[in-house]
């Protein structure tokens, strides 16, 4: 890595970190307190905390980088992001259901995508005071300490972090071989995998850019790999923001889990 590359996204990471911390303070002012909840769609709630955190993040980032594109779960999408190289991808609270239930397994996810690939990321769980951050080519960090994925490459006995709300019957093929631990937010799960707090994570669900953009960079900068259900790497800031399936871990384990993911899906047909 050259000296110039080391500071390529320094300002962007500083702004993202500040935005995450400010949003975290807002979220914690509502956590386990009073706030409004409404359903955007079936099983897709949004709260006062989501909207206030989103507003703070948007104001800070767009104030600092007004020409960049913007994609957030809580804002109406715009084609502007498709015509620029750089776009910010944000979920002000990934794990809103956990937030509503008072379960501290939610996270703020902020990523900067350049030409389809995440280049900086912050995933912040304010309830657990865990701030994960990464920049392309610079590694991943938890509370300023560098982190790495685990070295376990065998599926047997691997600790997998899975959704709290995804039907557990889907994971039977994994339950037979692995230890399964439910954790709320997928952004938080990916960050935990980057930090070695679990060997892998996966989901069978359709996932949006904002759910995983930050976490994907976190895992890759921690020495791991993240692929979709077909085994393909992710490309972000496209017209269609959905992806089918996510599998993450170290490079060898990810590939082995992905083969099982495909087997599980074929059995459901």
C-alpha distance (Angstrom), angle and dihedral (degrees) to the residues before:
residue distance angle dihedral
X1 . . .
X2 3.79 . .
X3 3.80 123.8 .
X4 3.81 89.6 -111.5
X5 3.80 92.2 51.5
X6 3.79 90.7 52.4
X7 3.81 91.6 64.4
X8 3.79 97.7 33.2
X9 3.82 94.8 110.5
X10 3.79 100.1 19.4
X11 3.81 96.0 120.3
X12 3.79 93.1 43.4
X13 3.79 91.3 53.2
X14 3.80 92.0 47.8
X15 3.80 91.9 51.7
X16 3.80 92.5 45.9
X17 3.80 91.3 49.7
X18 3.79 92.0 50.1
X19 3.81 91.2 47.3
X20 3.80 91.2 50.6
X21 3.80 93.0 49.1
X22 3.81 93.3 47.3
X23 3.80 90.6 47.5
X24 3.79 89.5 47.1
X25 3.79 91.3 56.4
X26 3.80 89.8 52.3
X27 3.80 92.7 48.0
X28 3.79 93.2 49.7
X29 3.81 90.5 51.1
X30 3.83 86.3 64.4
X31 3.83 99.8 34.5
X32 3.81 111.5 117.4
X33 3.81 87.5 -3.5
X34 3.78 135.6 90.0
X35 3.78 122.2 -54.4
X36 3.79 139.2 141.5
X37 3.80 121.4 -100.3
X38 3.79 127.2 -164.9
X39 3.79 133.8 169.5
X40 3.82 115.9 -113.9
X41 3.80 86.9 -173.9
X42 3.80 136.1 -24.6
X43 3.82 110.4 -41.8
X44 3.81 89.9 -6.0
X45 3.80 108.5 110.1
X46 3.79 128.5 -179.8
X47 3.79 125.9 -164.5
X48 3.77 138.9 -162.5
X49 3.80 87.1 -102.5
X50 3.84 92.7 56.8
X51 3.79 92.0 51.9
X52 3.80 96.7 44.0
X53 3.80 92.6 46.6
X54 3.80 90.5 48.0
X55 3.80 91.8 51.4
X56 3.81 91.8 51.8
X57 3.81 93.7 47.8
X58 3.80 92.3 46.7
X59 3.80 94.1 49.2
X60 3.80 93.3 50.1
X61 3.80 97.0 44.3
X62 3.80 98.4 39.9
X63 3.79 89.4 44.7
X64 3.80 90.1 56.0
X65 3.83 98.0 37.4
X66 3.82 107.7 24.7
X67 3.81 95.7 166.5
X68 3.79 96.1 55.3
X69 3.79 123.5 100.5
X70 3.79 121.9 -107.9
X71 3.81 132.2 -144.0
X72 3.79 119.7 171.0
X73 3.77 132.5 161.0
X74 3.80 89.2 -128.9
X75 3.81 99.9 48.4
X76 3.78 132.0 70.8
X77 3.78 109.2 -100.3
X78 3.80 120.6 -111.6
X79 3.80 130.6 -160.5
X80 3.80 88.6 -134.4
X81 3.81 90.2 88.7
X82 3.81 90.9 58.8
X83 3.79 92.0 59.9
X84 3.81 97.4 53.1
X85 3.79 132.1 68.5
X86 3.81 95.0 -133.6
X87 3.78 126.3 55.6
X88 3.80 133.6 166.6
X89 3.80 115.4 -133.9
X90 3.79 114.8 -160.1
X91 3.78 141.8 178.9
X92 3.82 108.3 -179.1
X93 3.82 91.2 -162.5
X94 3.77 118.5 12.5
X95 3.79 102.5 -171.1
X96 3.80 99.7 36.4
X97 3.81 90.3 162.9
X98 3.81 89.9 57.8
X99 3.80 90.1 47.4
X100 3.82 90.5 52.9
X101 3.81 91.6 48.0
X102 3.81 92.2 49.5
X103 3.81 92.3 -114.4
X104 3.85 110.4 143.0
X105 3.82 94.7 -137.5
X106 3.80 101.5 105.4
X107 3.79 131.3 101.1
X108 3.77 146.0 -168.2
X109 3.80 110.4 -119.6
X110 3.81 122.6 -161.4
X111 3.79 124.4 171.7
X112 3.78 135.6 170.5
X113 3.80 113.0 -145.3
X114 3.81 120.7 -160.4
X115 3.81 117.9 -172.7
X116 3.80 90.9 -16.0
X117 3.81 97.6 -49.4
X118 3.82 128.9 98.5
X119 3.79 112.1 -114.6
X120 3.80 103.3 173.0
X121 3.78 130.2 20.6
X122 3.77 140.8 -179.7
X123 3.80 122.8 -171.5
X124 3.79 112.1 -178.5
X125 3.78 129.1 -176.0
X126 3.82 102.8 -169.8
X127 3.81 93.8 -175.6
X128 3.82 90.7 59.6
X129 3.82 93.5 32.8
X130 3.80 90.3 -126.4
X131 3.79 116.4 145.4
X132 3.80 115.3 -174.9
X133 3.79 119.5 -172.1
X134 3.79 137.8 172.3
X135 3.79 140.4 175.3
X136 3.78 126.4 -163.5
X137 3.79 110.2 -84.6
X138 3.81 93.5 0.9
X139 3.79 103.6 87.1
X140 3.80 131.6 -118.5
X141 3.79 127.5 -77.0
X142 3.79 139.8 -164.4
X143 3.80 112.9 -157.2
X144 3.82 89.1 -20.6
X145 3.82 94.7 -51.3
X146 3.80 116.6 114.1
X147 3.79 114.3 -115.4
X148 3.81 136.8 -159.7
X149 3.78 137.5 -168.0
X150 3.79 117.4 -106.5
X151 3.78 121.8 -92.4
X152 3.80 96.4 -129.3
X153 3.80 107.5 124.5
X154 3.83 99.9 168.0
X155 3.79 117.9 92.8
X156 3.81 91.8 -148.1
X157 3.78 107.9 92.0
X158 3.82 95.4 2.4
X159 3.80 116.4 146.9
X160 3.80 109.3 -124.5
X161 3.80 123.3 -167.2
X162 3.80 111.4 -147.8
X163 3.79 137.8 174.6
X164 3.80 119.4 -75.7
X165 3.81 90.7 -140.4
X166 3.81 103.7 38.2
X167 3.84 110.4 102.5
X168 3.78 107.0 -95.6
X169 3.82 92.9 -143.6
X170 3.80 87.2 74.4
X171 3.78 89.4 65.5
X172 3.82 97.4 52.6
X173 3.81 92.8 112.8
X174 3.81 88.1 55.3
X175 3.81 96.1 39.5
X176 3.80 88.7 60.5
X177 3.81 90.8 61.3
X178 3.81 108.5 19.0
X179 3.76 142.6 52.7
X180 3.81 109.1 -109.8
X181 3.80 123.7 -150.7
X182 3.83 121.2 -179.4
X183 3.82 114.9 -135.3
X184 3.81 124.2 170.6
X185 3.80 118.2 -134.5
X186 3.81 117.0 47.5
X187 3.81 89.5 -147.8
X188 3.81 87.8 56.7
X189 3.81 91.8 44.7
X190 3.79 91.8 53.2
X191 3.81 90.8 48.4
X192 3.80 90.7 49.6
X193 3.81 90.1 51.3
X194 3.82 88.5 51.2
X195 3.80 87.4 53.9
X196 3.79 94.3 49.8
X197 3.81 93.3 -109.9
X198 3.79 91.6 133.6
X199 3.79 131.4 -0.3
X200 3.79 100.9 -115.8
X201 3.77 146.8 -11.0
X202 3.78 134.1 -153.2
X203 3.76 143.7 170.1
X204 3.79 134.7 -166.0
X205 3.79 92.0 -153.1
X206 3.77 131.3 102.9
X207 3.78 106.2 -101.2
X208 3.81 131.0 -165.1
X209 3.80 128.7 -131.4
X210 3.79 91.8 -107.6
X211 3.81 92.8 55.6
X212 3.80 95.7 58.7
X213 3.80 112.2 12.8
X214 3.81 94.8 97.8
X215 3.79 94.0 39.8
X216 3.80 94.0 50.4
X217 3.80 91.8 59.4
X218 3.81 90.6 43.4
X219 3.81 91.7 57.4
X220 3.80 96.0 43.0
X221 3.81 92.7 48.1
X222 3.81 87.8 49.9
X223 3.81 89.1 58.2
X224 3.80 99.0 -94.8
X225 3.78 138.6 108.6
X226 3.80 135.1 -123.2
X227 3.80 123.8 -162.6
X228 3.78 137.5 169.0
X229 3.79 123.8 -113.3
X230 3.81 92.0 -81.1
X231 3.78 91.2 53.0
X232 3.80 94.0 -107.0
X233 3.82 125.2 136.7
X234 3.79 117.2 -111.4
X235 3.79 125.6 -99.8
X236 3.79 115.3 -166.4
X237 3.81 137.3 -159.4
X238 3.78 95.7 41.1
X239 3.80 126.4 140.0
X240 3.81 89.9 -99.5
X241 3.80 108.6 53.6
X242 3.82 95.7 -172.8
X243 3.80 127.4 102.9
X244 3.80 127.8 -172.3
X245 3.78 111.0 -128.9
X246 3.80 133.8 -18.3
X247 3.80 128.4 -135.9
X248 3.82 122.7 179.9
X249 3.78 139.8 172.3
X250 3.78 136.4 96.4
X251 3.79 113.9 -28.9
X252 3.81 97.7 -95.6
X253 3.81 96.6 41.3
X254 3.80 92.1 47.2
X255 3.80 91.5 56.6
X256 3.79 92.2 47.6
X257 3.80 92.4 47.9
X258 3.80 90.7 47.7
X259 3.80 91.3 56.4
X260 3.81 89.1 52.6
X261 3.82 89.6 46.6
X262 3.81 89.8 56.7
X263 3.80 90.8 46.6
X264 3.81 91.1 51.1
X265 3.80 91.3 49.2
X266 3.81 92.8 49.1
X267 3.80 89.9 53.0
X268 3.81 89.8 55.7
X269 3.80 93.4 57.3
